[in-house]
Amino acid sequence: MMKKFFSLSALFFFLSTAAFAQGGFVGPSATSEAKTIVEAKDLPDDARVTLQGNIVRALGDEKYLFRDKTGEIVVEIDDEIWRGQTVEPRDAVEIRGEIDRDWGFSVEIEADTLKKL
C-alpha cells in the first residue's frame, strides 16, 4: 500500500512539473499585466499592472485616487516615485506597479513608477 502511494505521488509530481514547465498551470494573471482598473481589480495580490489615466485627488498618507476610462482605484505613491514631477488632475499619467490586496477586501495599486504623459 505504501509503495503504491509513493509511486502515485512520484507520478503526479513528474506530471505536474512537466505541465508547469510547458505553461500548463500558469493563469492569465501570471502571464499578462492589467492595463485597466477593471482588469486590475480582478488580479491576485502582487500581480503587475500598467495603467494610464489621471490622479484626481490626494487622499493623504501617500495615497491618491486614480481614474481611467473604466473606473477608480486607490494608488500608493511613495515620495521618491514622484521624482520632482508636478501632476495636476488634468494631466495624463502612466503608473506601473503591483496589486496590493488587504486581506482580500480592498484592492490598491502600489506604484513602482510614475510618468507624466
Backbone atoms as SQL, in Angstrom:
CREATE TABLE atoms (id INTEGER PRIMARY KEY, chain TEXT, resi INTEGER, resn TEXT, atom TEXT, x REAL, y REAL, z REAL);
INSERT INTO atoms VALUES
  (1, 'A', 1, 'MET', 'N', 0.821, -1.194, 0.000),
  (2, 'A', 1, 'MET', 'CA', 0.000, 0.000, 0.000),
  (3, 'A', 1, 'MET', 'C', 0.871, 1.266, 0.000),
  (4, 'A', 2, 'MET', 'N', 1.855, 1.311, 0.890),
  (5, 'A', 2, 'MET', 'CA', 2.732, 2.475, 0.988),
  (6, 'A', 2, 'MET', 'C', 3.529, 2.651, -0.300),
  (7, 'A', 3, 'LYS', 'N', 3.946, 1.540, -0.903),
  (8, 'A', 3, 'LYS', 'CA', 4.710, 1.603, -2.145),
  (9, 'A', 3, 'LYS', 'C', 3.870, 2.218, -3.262),
  (10, 'A', 4, 'LYS', 'N', 2.580, 1.848, -3.316),
  (11, 'A', 4, 'LYS', 'CA', 1.680, 2.406, -4.317),
  (12, 'A', 4, 'LYS', 'C', 1.529, 3.912, -4.121),
  (13, 'A', 5, 'PHE', 'N', 1.409, 4.333, -2.882),
  (14, 'A', 5, 'PHE', 'CA', 1.250, 5.743, -2.570),
  (15, 'A', 5, 'PHE', 'C', 2.453, 6.543, -3.075),
  (16, 'A', 6, 'PHE', 'N', 3.653, 6.041, -2.793),
  (17, 'A', 6, 'PHE', 'CA', 4.855, 6.749, -3.254),
  (18, 'A', 6, 'PHE', 'C', 4.969, 6.743, -4.763),
  (19, 'A', 7, 'SER', 'N', 4.566, 5.668, -5.409),
  (20, 'A', 7, 'SER', 'CA', 4.608, 5.600, -6.870),
  (21, 'A', 7, 'SER', 'C', 3.640, 6.605, -7.479),
  (22, 'A', 8, 'LEU', 'N', 2.439, 6.668, -6.927),
  (23, 'A', 8, 'LEU', 'CA', 1.457, 7.630, -7.428),
  (24, 'A', 8, 'LEU', 'C', 1.914, 9.063, -7.155),
  (25, 'A', 9, 'SER', 'N', 2.483, 9.307, -5.988),
  (26, 'A', 9, 'SER', 'CA', 2.985, 10.641, -5.659),
  (27, 'A', 9, 'SER', 'C', 4.082, 11.067, -6.620),
  (28, 'A', 10, 'ALA', 'N', 4.982, 10.160, -6.914),
  (29, 'A', 10, 'ALA', 'CA', 6.072, 10.453, -7.845),
  (30, 'A', 10, 'ALA', 'C', 5.521, 10.742, -9.239),
  (31, 'A', 11, 'LEU', 'N', 4.521, 9.962, -9.663),
  (32, 'A', 11, 'LEU', 'CA', 3.916, 10.162, -10.975),
  (33, 'A', 11, 'LEU', 'C', 3.268, 11.548, -11.059),
  (34, 'A', 12, 'PHE', 'N', 2.470, 11.916, -10.058),
  (35, 'A', 12, 'PHE', 'CA', 1.829, 13.229, -10.047),
  (36, 'A', 12, 'PHE', 'C', 2.860, 14.352, -10.014),
  (37, 'A', 13, 'PHE', 'N', 3.936, 14.168, -9.273),
  (38, 'A', 13, 'PHE', 'CA', 4.985, 15.171, -9.210),
  (39, 'A', 13, 'PHE', 'C', 5.594, 15.406, -10.589),
  (40, 'A', 14, 'PHE', 'N', 5.942, 14.339, -11.276),
  (41, 'A', 14, 'PHE', 'CA', 6.567, 14.484, -12.591),
  (42, 'A', 14, 'PHE', 'C', 5.596, 15.052, -13.619),
  (43, 'A', 15, 'LEU', 'N', 4.331, 14.638, -13.560),
  (44, 'A', 15, 'LEU', 'CA', 3.350, 15.180, -14.492),
  (45, 'A', 15, 'LEU', 'C', 3.114, 16.671, -14.241),
  (46, 'A', 16, 'SER', 'N', 2.998, 17.059, -12.983),
  (47, 'A', 16, 'SER', 'CA', 2.762, 18.471, -12.680),
  (48, 'A', 16, 'SER', 'C', 3.973, 19.319, -13.024),
  (49, 'A', 17, 'THR', 'N', 5.176, 18.788, -12.812),
  (50, 'A', 17, 'THR', 'CA', 6.393, 19.522, -13.162),
  (51, 'A', 17, 'THR', 'C', 6.473, 19.731, -14.666),
  (52, 'A', 18, 'ALA', 'N', 6.153, 18.713, -15.426),
  (53, 'A', 18, 'ALA', 'CA', 6.181, 18.819, -16.885),
  (54, 'A', 18, 'ALA', 'C', 5.123, 19.805, -17.375),
  (55, 'A', 19, 'ALA', 'N', 3.924, 19.741, -16.799),
  (56, 'A', 19, 'ALA', 'CA', 2.862, 20.654, -17.207),
  (57, 'A', 19, 'ALA', 'C', 3.223, 22.092, -16.862),
  (58, 'A', 20, 'PHE', 'N', 3.792, 22.310, -15.684),
  (59, 'A', 20, 'PHE', 'CA', 4.189, 23.648, -15.288),
  (60, 'A', 20, 'PHE', 'C', 5.262, 24.183, -16.229),
  (61, 'A', 21, 'ALA', 'N', 6.220, 23.368, -16.587),
  (62, 'A', 21, 'ALA', 'CA', 7.303, 23.792, -17.470),
  (63, 'A', 21, 'ALA', 'C', 6.766, 24.193, -18.840),
  (64, 'A', 22, 'GLN', 'N', 5.648, 23.577, -19.254),
  (65, 'A', 22, 'GLN', 'CA', 5.048, 23.905, -20.548),
  (66, 'A', 22, 'GLN', 'C', 4.006, 25.011, -20.435),
  (67, 'A', 23, 'GLY', 'N', 3.843, 25.540, -19.230),
  (68, 'A', 23, 'GLY', 'CA', 2.881, 26.624, -19.045),
  (69, 'A', 23, 'GLY', 'C', 1.488, 26.138, -18.728),
  (70, 'A', 24, 'GLY', 'N', 1.324, 24.878, -18.399),
  (71, 'A', 24, 'GLY', 'CA', 0.007, 24.308, -18.169),
  (72, 'A', 24, 'GLY', 'C', -0.693, 24.827, -16.935),
  (73, 'A', 25, 'PHE', 'N', 0.000, 25.255, -15.916),
  (74, 'A', 25, 'PHE', 'CA', -0.643, 25.716, -14.696),
  (75, 'A', 25, 'PHE', 'C', -0.481, 27.213, -14.485),
  (76, 'A', 26, 'VAL', 'N', -0.121, 27.922, -15.494),
  (77, 'A', 26, 'VAL', 'CA', 0.070, 29.360, -15.365),
  (78, 'A', 26, 'VAL', 'C', -1.200, 30.052, -15.829),
  (79, 'A', 27, 'GLY', 'N', -1.841, 30.807, -14.946),
  (80, 'A', 27, 'GLY', 'CA', -3.080, 31.505, -15.279),
  (81, 'A', 27, 'GLY', 'C', -2.799, 32.791, -16.017),
  (82, 'A', 28, 'PRO', 'N', -3.846, 33.419, -16.560),
  (83, 'A', 28, 'PRO', 'CA', -3.663, 34.643, -17.328),
  (84, 'A', 28, 'PRO', 'C', -3.050, 35.776, -16.533),
  (85, 'A', 29, 'SER', 'N', -3.321, 35.844, -15.229),
  (86, 'A', 29, 'SER', 'CA', -2.771, 36.949, -14.441),
  (87, 'A', 29, 'SER', 'C', -1.267, 36.834, -14.264),
  (88, 'A', 30, 'ALA', 'N', -0.730, 35.614, -14.400),
  (89, 'A', 30, 'ALA', 'CA', 0.705, 35.437, -14.232),
  (90, 'A', 30, 'ALA', 'C', 1.462, 35.751, -15.518),
  (91, 'A', 31, 'THR', 'N', 0.760, 35.710, -16.652),
  (92, 'A', 31, 'THR', 'CA', 1.446, 35.895, -17.915),
  (93, 'A', 31, 'THR', 'C', 1.166, 37.252, -18.556),
  (94, 'A', 32, 'SER', 'N', 0.207, 37.993, -18.027),
  (95, 'A', 32, 'SER', 'CA', -0.103, 39.290, -18.599),
  (96, 'A', 32, 'SER', 'C', -0.296, 40.286, -17.469),
  (97, 'A', 33, 'GLU', 'N', -0.191, 41.545, -17.808),
  (98, 'A', 33, 'GLU', 'CA', -0.420, 42.540, -16.773),
  (99, 'A', 33, 'GLU', 'C', -1.636, 43.369, -17.133),
  (100, 'A', 34, 'ALA', 'N', -2.337, 43.823, -16.128),
  (101, 'A', 34, 'ALA', 'CA', -3.561, 44.599, -16.325),
  (102, 'A', 34, 'ALA', 'C', -3.251, 45.942, -16.963),
  (103, 'A', 35, 'LYS', 'N', -4.127, 46.377, -17.839),
  (104, 'A', 35, 'LYS', 'CA', -3.996, 47.673, -18.496),
  (105, 'A', 35, 'LYS', 'C', -5.112, 48.632, -18.089),
  (106, 'A', 36, 'THR', 'N', -6.163, 48.115, -17.413),
  (107, 'A', 36, 'THR', 'CA', -7.258, 48.963, -16.957),
  (108, 'A', 36, 'THR', 'C', -7.552, 48.664, -15.486),
  (109, 'A', 37, 'ILE', 'N', -8.258, 49.579, -14.859),
  (110, 'A', 37, 'ILE', 'CA', -8.619, 49.389, -13.458),
  (111, 'A', 37, 'ILE', 'C', -9.551, 48.197, -13.291),
  (112, 'A', 38, 'VAL', 'N', -10.487, 48.019, -14.205),
  (113, 'A', 38, 'VAL', 'CA', -11.397, 46.872, -14.124),
  (114, 'A', 38, 'VAL', 'C', -10.604, 45.567, -14.148),
  (115, 'A', 39, 'GLU', 'N', -9.631, 45.454, -15.029),
  (116, 'A', 39, 'GLU', 'CA', -8.779, 44.252, -15.075),
  (117, 'A', 39, 'GLU', 'C', -7.978, 44.105, -13.793),
  (118, 'A', 40, 'ALA', 'N', -7.445, 45.208, -13.307),
  (119, 'A', 40, 'ALA', 'CA', -6.585, 45.182, -12.114),
  (120, 'A', 40, 'ALA', 'C', -7.336, 44.667, -10.893),
  (121, 'A', 41, 'LYS', 'N', -8.576, 45.049, -10.742),
  (122, 'A', 41, 'LYS', 'CA', -9.350, 44.669, -9.560),
  (123, 'A', 41, 'LYS', 'C', -9.607, 43.167, -9.475),
  (124, 'A', 42, 'ASP', 'N', -9.478, 42.462, -10.596),
  (125, 'A', 42, 'ASP', 'CA', -9.693, 41.010, -10.604),
  (126, 'A', 42, 'ASP', 'C', -8.414, 40.205, -10.411),
  (127, 'A', 43, 'LEU', 'N', -7.271, 40.866, -10.353),
  (128, 'A', 43, 'LEU', 'CA', -5.997, 40.162, -10.257),
  (129, 'A', 43, 'LEU', 'C', -5.625, 39.831, -8.815),
  (130, 'A', 44, 'PRO', 'N', -4.778, 38.824, -8.642),
  (131, 'A', 44, 'PRO', 'CA', -4.333, 38.464, -7.285),
  (132, 'A', 44, 'PRO', 'C', -3.280, 39.439, -6.763),
  (133, 'A', 45, 'ASP', 'N', -3.026, 39.354, -5.482),
  (134, 'A', 45, 'ASP', 'CA', -2.008, 40.167, -4.831),
  (135, 'A', 45, 'ASP', 'C', -0.677, 40.037, -5.562),
  (136, 'A', 46, 'ASP', 'N', 0.040, 41.124, -5.707),
  (137, 'A', 46, 'ASP', 'CA', 1.366, 41.209, -6.323),
  (138, 'A', 46, 'ASP', 'C', 1.374, 41.088, -7.847),
  (139, 'A', 47, 'ALA', 'N', 0.216, 41.001, -8.492),
  (140, 'A', 47, 'ALA', 'CA', 0.174, 40.959, -9.960),
  (141, 'A', 47, 'ALA', 'C', 0.595, 42.323, -10.502),
  (142, 'A', 48, 'ARG', 'N', 1.234, 42.336, -11.648),
  (143, 'A', 48, 'ARG', 'CA', 1.742, 43.561, -12.263),
  (144, 'A', 48, 'ARG', 'C', 0.638, 44.313, -13.007),
  (145, 'A', 49, 'VAL', 'N', 0.722, 45.640, -12.983),
  (146, 'A', 49, 'VAL', 'CA', -0.209, 46.492, -13.709),
  (147, 'A', 49, 'VAL', 'C', 0.531, 47.646, -14.365),
  (148, 'A', 50, 'THR', 'N', 0.003, 48.098, -15.489),
  (149, 'A', 50, 'THR', 'CA', 0.431, 49.329, -16.140),
  (150, 'A', 50, 'THR', 'C', -0.837, 50.064, -16.510),
  (151, 'A', 51, 'LEU', 'N', -1.083, 51.176, -15.848),
  (152, 'A', 51, 'LEU', 'CA', -2.332, 51.906, -16.026),
  (153, 'A', 51, 'LEU', 'C', -2.067, 53.309, -16.542),
  (154, 'A', 52, 'GLN', 'N', -2.959, 53.784, -17.416),
  (155, 'A', 52, 'GLN', 'CA', -2.892, 55.161, -17.890),
  (156, 'A', 52, 'GLN', 'C', -4.193, 55.854, -17.539),
  (157, 'A', 53, 'GLY', 'N', -4.073, 57.029, -16.976),
  (158, 'A', 53, 'GLY', 'CA', -5.250, 57.785, -16.569),
  (159, 'A', 53, 'GLY', 'C', -4.836, 59.046, -15.857),
  (160, 'A', 54, 'ASN', 'N', -5.616, 59.419, -14.822),
  (161, 'A', 54, 'ASN', 'CA', -5.377, 60.673, -14.114),
  (162, 'A', 54, 'ASN', 'C', -5.413, 60.462, -12.606),
  (163, 'A', 55, 'ILE', 'N', -4.534, 61.161, -11.923),
  (164, 'A', 55, 'ILE', 'CA', -4.581, 61.209, -10.464),
  (165, 'A', 55, 'ILE', 'C', -5.528, 62.353, -10.133),
  (166, 'A', 56, 'VAL', 'N', -6.702, 62.015, -9.602),
  (167, 'A', 56, 'VAL', 'CA', -7.730, 63.038, -9.446),
  (168, 'A', 56, 'VAL', 'C', -7.693, 63.756, -8.103),
  (169, 'A', 57, 'ARG', 'N', -7.153, 63.082, -7.063),
  (170, 'A', 57, 'ARG', 'CA', -7.007, 63.803, -5.794),
  (171, 'A', 57, 'ARG', 'C', -6.140, 63.027, -4.816),
  (172, 'A', 58, 'ALA', 'N', -5.521, 63.789, -3.914),
  (173, 'A', 58, 'ALA', 'CA', -4.726, 63.196, -2.837),
  (174, 'A', 58, 'ALA', 'C', -5.660, 62.759, -1.721),
  (175, 'A', 59, 'LEU', 'N', -5.380, 61.574, -1.151),
  (176, 'A', 59, 'LEU', 'CA', -6.190, 61.043, -0.054),
  (177, 'A', 59, 'LEU', 'C', -5.452, 61.105, 1.272),
  (178, 'A', 60, 'GLY', 'N', -4.151, 61.461, 1.229),
  (179, 'A', 60, 'GLY', 'CA', -3.326, 61.507, 2.434),
  (180, 'A', 60, 'GLY', 'C', -2.519, 60.246, 2.596),
  (181, 'A', 61, 'ASP', 'N', -1.424, 60.367, 3.365),
  (182, 'A', 61, 'ASP', 'CA', -0.557, 59.231, 3.666),
  (183, 'A', 61, 'ASP', 'C', -0.052, 58.524, 2.394),
  (184, 'A', 62, 'GLU', 'N', 0.377, 59.310, 1.392),
  (185, 'A', 62, 'GLU', 'CA', 0.925, 58.824, 0.128),
  (186, 'A', 62, 'GLU', 'C', -0.082, 58.030, -0.709),
  (187, 'A', 63, 'LYS', 'N', -1.377, 58.243, -0.463),
  (188, 'A', 63, 'LYS', 'CA', -2.419, 57.557, -1.234),
  (189, 'A', 63, 'LYS', 'C', -3.175, 58.580, -2.069),
  (190, 'A', 64, 'TYR', 'N', -3.523, 58.131, -3.296),
  (191, 'A', 64, 'TYR', 'CA', -4.165, 59.016, -4.267),
  (192, 'A', 64, 'TYR', 'C', -5.285, 58.262, -4.966),
  (193, 'A', 65, 'LEU', 'N', -6.310, 58.992, -5.385),
  (194, 'A', 65, 'LEU', 'CA', -7.374, 58.405, -6.173),
  (195, 'A', 65, 'LEU', 'C', -6.989, 58.518, -7.634),
  (196, 'A', 66, 'PHE', 'N', -6.944, 57.379, -8.313),
  (197, 'A', 66, 'PHE', 'CA', -6.540, 57.308, -9.719),
  (198, 'A', 66, 'PHE', 'C', -7.752, 56.880, -10.538),
  (199, 'A', 67, 'ARG', 'N', -7.937, 57.510, -11.697),
  (200, 'A', 67, 'ARG', 'CA', -9.088, 57.214, -12.549),
  (201, 'A', 67, 'ARG', 'C', -8.633, 56.948, -13.984),
  (202, 'A', 68, 'ASP', 'N', -9.221, 55.914, -14.574),
  (203, 'A', 68, 'ASP', 'CA', -9.078, 55.711, -16.021),
  (204, 'A', 68, 'ASP', 'C', -10.486, 55.594, -16.598),
  (205, 'A', 69, 'LYS', 'N', -10.605, 55.224, -17.853),
  (206, 'A', 69, 'LYS', 'CA', -11.923, 55.180, -18.501),
  (207, 'A', 69, 'LYS', 'C', -12.816, 54.072, -17.948),
  (208, 'A', 70, 'THR', 'N', -12.256, 53.151, -17.134),
  (209, 'A', 70, 'THR', 'CA', -13.047, 52.026, -16.619),
  (210, 'A', 70, 'THR', 'C', -13.407, 52.144, -15.149),
  (211, 'A', 71, 'GLY', 'N', -12.836, 53.118, -14.436),
  (212, 'A', 71, 'GLY', 'CA', -13.171, 53.253, -13.024),
  (213, 'A', 71, 'GLY', 'C', -12.127, 53.989, -12.223),
  (214, 'A', 72, 'GLU', 'N', -12.187, 53.775, -10.890),
  (215, 'A', 72, 'GLU', 'CA', -11.266, 54.435, -9.963),
  (216, 'A', 72, 'GLU', 'C', -10.661, 53.405, -9.016),
  (217, 'A', 73, 'ILE', 'N', -9.438, 53.722, -8.543),
  (218, 'A', 73, 'ILE', 'CA', -8.755, 52.859, -7.594),
  (219, 'A', 73, 'ILE', 'C', -7.776, 53.713, -6.787),
  (220, 'A', 74, 'VAL', 'N', -7.489, 53.278, -5.580),
  (221, 'A', 74, 'VAL', 'CA', -6.508, 53.965, -4.744),
  (222, 'A', 74, 'VAL', 'C', -5.114, 53.486, -5.133),
  (223, 'A', 75, 'VAL', 'N', -4.204, 54.445, -5.268),
  (224, 'A', 75, 'VAL', 'CA', -2.818, 54.143, -5.612),
  (225, 'A', 75, 'VAL', 'C', -1.910, 54.708, -4.531),
  (226, 'A', 76, 'GLU', 'N', -0.992, 53.881, -4.050),
  (227, 'A', 76, 'GLU', 'CA', 0.012, 54.360, -3.101),
  (228, 'A', 76, 'GLU', 'C', 1.256, 54.746, -3.894),
  (229, 'A', 77, 'ILE', 'N', 1.626, 56.016, -3.770),
  (230, 'A', 77, 'ILE', 'CA', 2.791, 56.531, -4.494),
  (231, 'A', 77, 'ILE', 'C', 3.752, 57.111, -3.465),
  (232, 'A', 78, 'ASP', 'N', 4.837, 56.401, -3.196),
  (233, 'A', 78, 'ASP', 'CA', 5.839, 56.875, -2.245),
  (234, 'A', 78, 'ASP', 'C', 6.489, 58.156, -2.770),
  (235, 'A', 79, 'ASP', 'N', 6.971, 58.977, -1.864),
  (236, 'A', 79, 'ASP', 'CA', 7.553, 60.269, -2.233),
  (237, 'A', 79, 'ASP', 'C', 8.647, 60.162, -3.290),
  (238, 'A', 80, 'GLU', 'N', 9.515, 59.158, -3.191),
  (239, 'A', 80, 'GLU', 'CA', 10.617, 59.041, -4.158),
  (240, 'A', 80, 'GLU', 'C', 10.140, 58.667, -5.561),
  (241, 'A', 81, 'ILE', 'N', 8.942, 58.129, -5.705),
  (242, 'A', 81, 'ILE', 'CA', 8.399, 57.756, -7.020),
  (243, 'A', 81, 'ILE', 'C', 8.051, 59.009, -7.839),
  (244, 'A', 82, 'TRP', 'N', 7.692, 60.082, -7.161),
  (245, 'A', 82, 'TRP', 'CA', 7.316, 61.320, -7.857),
  (246, 'A', 82, 'TRP', 'C', 8.483, 61.927, -8.621),
  (247, 'A', 83, 'ARG', 'N', 9.716, 61.781, -8.121),
  (248, 'A', 83, 'ARG', 'CA', 10.927, 62.316, -8.756),
  (249, 'A', 83, 'ARG', 'C', 10.786, 63.777, -9.184),
  (250, 'A', 84, 'GLY', 'N', 10.172, 64.579, -8.311),
  (251, 'A', 84, 'GLY', 'CA', 10.059, 66.011, -8.569),
  (252, 'A', 84, 'GLY', 'C', 8.975, 66.410, -9.555),
  (253, 'A', 85, 'GLN', 'N', 8.202, 65.477, -10.063),
  (254, 'A', 85, 'GLN', 'CA', 7.152, 65.798, -11.025),
  (255, 'A', 85, 'GLN', 'C', 5.967, 66.444, -10.323),
  (256, 'A', 86, 'THR', 'N', 5.370, 67.437, -10.975),
  (257, 'A', 86, 'THR', 'CA', 4.126, 68.025, -10.513),
  (258, 'A', 86, 'THR', 'C', 3.022, 67.547, -11.437),
  (259, 'A', 87, 'VAL', 'N', 1.987, 66.960, -10.861),
  (260, 'A', 87, 'VAL', 'CA', 0.899, 66.393, -11.664),
  (261, 'A', 87, 'VAL', 'C', -0.418, 67.005, -11.216),
  (262, 'A', 88, 'GLU', 'N', -1.151, 67.527, -12.170),
  (263, 'A', 88, 'GLU', 'CA', -2.491, 68.084, -11.939),
  (264, 'A', 88, 'GLU', 'C', -3.528, 67.029, -12.358),
  (265, 'A', 89, 'PRO', 'N', -4.763, 67.151, -11.860),
  (266, 'A', 89, 'PRO', 'CA', -5.799, 66.180, -12.236),
  (267, 'A', 89, 'PRO', 'C', -6.044, 66.078, -13.742),
  (268, 'A', 90, 'ARG', 'N', -5.772, 67.138, -14.492),
  (269, 'A', 90, 'ARG', 'CA', -5.968, 67.116, -15.952),
  (270, 'A', 90, 'ARG', 'C', -4.827, 66.410, -16.688),
  (271, 'A', 91, 'ASP', 'N', -3.699, 66.174, -16.009),
  (272, 'A', 91, 'ASP', 'CA', -2.528, 65.569, -16.639),
  (273, 'A', 91, 'ASP', 'C', -2.670, 64.049, -16.731),
  (274, 'A', 92, 'ALA', 'N', -2.443, 63.518, -17.917),
  (275, 'A', 92, 'ALA', 'CA', -2.441, 62.062, -18.097),
  (276, 'A', 92, 'ALA', 'C', -1.116, 61.507, -17.567),
  (277, 'A', 93, 'VAL', 'N', -1.201, 60.381, -16.879),
  (278, 'A', 93, 'VAL', 'CA', -0.009, 59.732, -16.333),
  (279, 'A', 93, 'VAL', 'C', -0.066, 58.234, -16.597),
  (280, 'A', 94, 'GLU', 'N', 1.103, 57.623, -16.545),
  (281, 'A', 94, 'GLU', 'CA', 1.198, 56.166, -16.590),
  (282, 'A', 94, 'GLU', 'C', 1.785, 55.708, -15.269),
  (283, 'A', 95, 'ILE', 'N', 1.108, 54.759, -14.650),
  (284, 'A', 95, 'ILE', 'CA', 1.561, 54.187, -13.386),
  (285, 'A', 95, 'ILE', 'C', 1.847, 52.715, -13.611),
  (286, 'A', 96, 'ARG', 'N', 3.047, 52.308, -13.218),
  (287, 'A', 96, 'ARG', 'CA', 3.416, 50.890, -13.229),
  (288, 'A', 96, 'ARG', 'C', 3.579, 50.464, -11.778),
  (289, 'A', 97, 'GLY', 'N', 3.060, 49.306, -11.466),
  (290, 'A', 97, 'GLY', 'CA', 3.153, 48.835, -10.099),
  (291, 'A', 97, 'GLY', 'C', 2.568, 47.448, -9.947),
  (292, 'A', 98, 'GLU', 'N', 2.086, 47.178, -8.734),
  (293, 'A', 98, 'GLU', 'CA', 1.529, 45.859, -8.471),
  (294, 'A', 98, 'GLU', 'C', 0.303, 45.969, -7.567),
  (295, 'A', 99, 'ILE', 'N', -0.528, 44.958, -7.654),
  (296, 'A', 99, 'ILE', 'CA', -1.736, 44.869, -6.853),
  (297, 'A', 99, 'ILE', 'C', -1.362, 44.648, -5.389),
  (298, 'A', 100, 'ASP', 'N', -2.056, 45.361, -4.524),
  (299, 'A', 100, 'ASP', 'CA', -1.882, 45.180, -3.086),
  (300, 'A', 100, 'ASP', 'C', -3.262, 44.911, -2.489),
  (301, 'A', 101, 'ARG', 'N', -3.514, 43.645, -2.181),
  (302, 'A', 101, 'ARG', 'CA', -4.793, 43.251, -1.579),
  (303, 'A', 101, 'ARG', 'C', -4.641, 43.211, -0.069),
  (304, 'A', 102, 'ASP', 'N', -5.578, 43.844, 0.629),
  (305, 'A', 102, 'ASP', 'CA', -5.564, 43.877, 2.082),
  (306, 'A', 102, 'ASP', 'C', -6.580, 42.870, 2.603),
  (307, 'A', 103, 'TRP', 'N', -6.107, 41.705, 2.959),
  (308, 'A', 103, 'TRP', 'CA', -6.948, 40.626, 3.480),
  (309, 'A', 103, 'TRP', 'C', -8.093, 40.272, 2.548),
  (310, 'A', 104, 'GLY', 'N', -7.928, 40.516, 1.256),
  (311, 'A', 104, 'GLY', 'CA', -8.939, 40.145, 0.285),
  (312, 'A', 104, 'GLY', 'C', -10.106, 41.108, 0.161),
  (313, 'A', 105, 'PHE', 'N', -10.150, 42.182, 0.953),
  (314, 'A', 105, 'PHE', 'CA', -11.286, 43.092, 0.911),
  (315, 'A', 105, 'PHE', 'C', -11.024, 44.306, 0.026),
  (316, 'A', 106, 'SER', 'N', -9.958, 45.028, 0.286),
  (317, 'A', 106, 'SER', 'CA', -9.680, 46.211, -0.516),
  (318, 'A', 106, 'SER', 'C', -8.537, 45.922, -1.487),
  (319, 'A', 107, 'VAL', 'N', -8.601, 46.585, -2.623),
  (320, 'A', 107, 'VAL', 'CA', -7.579, 46.438, -3.655),
  (321, 'A', 107, 'VAL', 'C', -6.988, 47.808, -3.927),
  (322, 'A', 108, 'GLU', 'N', -5.669, 47.904, -3.854),
  (323, 'A', 108, 'GLU', 'CA', -4.956, 49.128, -4.182),
  (324, 'A', 108, 'GLU', 'C', -3.818, 48.786, -5.124),
  (325, 'A', 109, 'ILE', 'N', -3.234, 49.818, -5.688),
  (326, 'A', 109, 'ILE', 'CA', -2.043, 49.666, -6.517),
  (327, 'A', 109, 'ILE', 'C', -0.879, 50.284, -5.750),
  (328, 'A', 110, 'GLU', 'N', 0.213, 49.566, -5.670),
  (329, 'A', 110, 'GLU', 'CA', 1.443, 50.123, -5.104),
  (330, 'A', 110, 'GLU', 'C', 2.337, 50.492, -6.286),
  (331, 'A', 111, 'ALA', 'N', 2.540, 51.780, -6.490),
  (332, 'A', 111, 'ALA', 'CA', 3.260, 52.273, -7.669),
  (333, 'A', 111, 'ALA', 'C', 4.759, 52.050, -7.543),
  (334, 'A', 112, 'ASP', 'N', 5.353, 51.589, -8.640),
  (335, 'A', 112, 'ASP', 'CA', 6.805, 51.479, -8.769),
  (336, 'A', 112, 'ASP', 'C', 7.364, 52.658, -9.550),
  (337, 'A', 113, 'THR', 'N', 6.587, 53.089, -10.560),
  (338, 'A', 113, 'THR', 'CA', 6.994, 54.241, -11.377),
  (339, 'A', 113, 'THR', 'C', 5.772, 55.082, -11.701),
  (340, 'A', 114, 'LEU', 'N', 6.023, 56.362, -11.919),
  (341, 'A', 114, 'LEU', 'CA', 5.004, 57.319, -12.321),
  (342, 'A', 114, 'LEU', 'C', 5.593, 58.175, -13.434),
  (343, 'A', 115, 'LYS', 'N', 4.903, 58.228, -14.563),
  (344, 'A', 115, 'LYS', 'CA', 5.402, 59.018, -15.695),
  (345, 'A', 115, 'LYS', 'C', 4.280, 59.895, -16.223),
  (346, 'A', 116, 'LYS', 'N', 4.574, 61.179, -16.317),
  (347, 'A', 116, 'LYS', 'CA', 3.616, 62.134, -16.902),
  (348, 'A', 116, 'LYS', 'C', 3.636, 61.959, -18.409),
  (349, 'A', 117, 'LEU', 'N', 2.475, 61.831, -19.016),
  (350, 'A', 117, 'LEU', 'CA', 2.399, 61.600, -20.470),
  (351, 'A', 117, 'LEU', 'C', 2.193, 62.898, -21.232);
